[in-house]
């Protein structure tokens, strides 16, 4: 599980470094027309830029979340659940690194976002990992519950 968490965070940080070197902030780079493009933005808030003035709060919550998942993961024996949680934790760690070490300063850093699909919110690899992790975790729970009902 630790390998997945660290791999997700590393891939997230590597893609952000690449985009920071390659793109100009706020200038779209079309990949597939306007449907899929890279657009470098700096997000001080949470998803969809909510809570822009609460960066310190989101940093604290993410730190507690990453630690909490790492502790809870030791009790999980289902591989699907563990995989989902590892994706979530890896994504949270990737964004936490931004909040801790990016401008404007320690604990108040802005998250680097750069993926724009179909006019939806701009996001990053960490956000995608969190979303996929939640879907995997919930799907595994649903399938296990259904399997238990069939067996009963």
N, C-alpha and C positions, 0 to 999 in steps of 0.2 A: 504494500500500500504506500509506503514512504517513497518508493521509486516512482510510482505514478504521480504522487503529489509534487515531487521535485521536478519530474519531467514536464508536467503541465506548466508549472511556474517558470521553468527555464525556457520552454518554447514561447510562452507569453512574453517574457522579457526580451528574448532574442528578436521576436517579430516587432516589438515596440522599438527596440534599438534600430532595427533596419528601417522602419518607417520614419523615425525621427531623423535619420541620416538622409533619407530619400525624398521625403515630402516637405512641402511648405505648409505651415498651419493654415487651415481654412480654405486651401486651394484643392478642389476635387481632382482626382486622377482617375478617369474612367477606365474600367477594365472590360466591362460588358455594357457599353452605353451608360445611361444614367441608372440602370437597374443594379449593377454591381460596380462599386467604385471604392477607392481609398480616399479617405478624408480625415486628415490629422486634426484632432481636437483634444483639448485638455479639460477633463471633467472633475470639478471640485466636489460634486455631490454624489448621489447614488444613481441607480438606474434612471435613465431618461433625464439626467441632471437634476433630480429632485434633491432638495436640501443643500443647495449650493453653499450656504453659510454654516454648515454643520460638518465640515471636513473632519475635525478632530473627533467628533462623535462616531462617524463612520469608521475612522481608523481604529478607534477603541473597540467598536463592535466587531470589526473584522479580525482584530488580534485575538479577542476572546473566542470568536467562532473557530478560528484555525486551531487554537489550543484545545478547545472543547471537542472538536471533531477528532483530533489526534488522540485524545484520551479515550473518547467513546469508541473509536475504531478498534481498540484492543478487545472489546467485548463482542464485536460482530464477527460471526463465523460464516455468514453467507457471502460467497464471492461476489454476487451481483450487487448486494447492498454495499459491500466494501468498495467495489469499483465505483459505484455512484458517489459515495462519500469522498473517495479519493479525488475524483474529478472536481467535486464542489470545493474541497479543501485546497486543491492545487490552484484553482481559479481564484479563490479568496486570497491565497498567498501571493499570487501574481499581482493582484490589485493592491494588496497590502504593501508590497515592496514599493509600488509607486507612491502610495500615501506616506510612507515613511521617508523616502529618499529623493523624491522629485521636487521641483519648484512648486510652490514658493518657499518650502522649507520643511524640516523634519516634523513629522506628525500631521502636517497640513498640506502635503503634496497632492497634486492633481493627477488623476488616472489618465493615462494615454489611451485614447480610443481612435480607431482608424478604419474600421470595416463598416461600409454603408451598403445595405441591401434593400432594394425596392422602396426607398423612401422611409424605411423603418429607422429607428434610433441608431446612432453610430455606436459601435461596440468594439470589443477586442477579443483576443483568443481566450483570456481568462473568463470573460462574460459568457462566451460560447461554452466553455467547459463547465461552468456552473449550471447553465441551462440544461445541457445534456446530462450532467450528473443528477440533477433533480428528476428529470424524466426517467432515467435508468433506475434510480432509487425507488421512486413511486411505482413504476411498472413492476419491479421485482416484488415489492410489498403486495401489490394487487394480485400478482400471479401466485405468490405463496399463500395468500389468504384464500384465493379461489381453489388452489390445490388442496388446502386443508379442509375446506368445506366438502369437496368431492370425496376425500378420503374418509370423512366422518360418517 
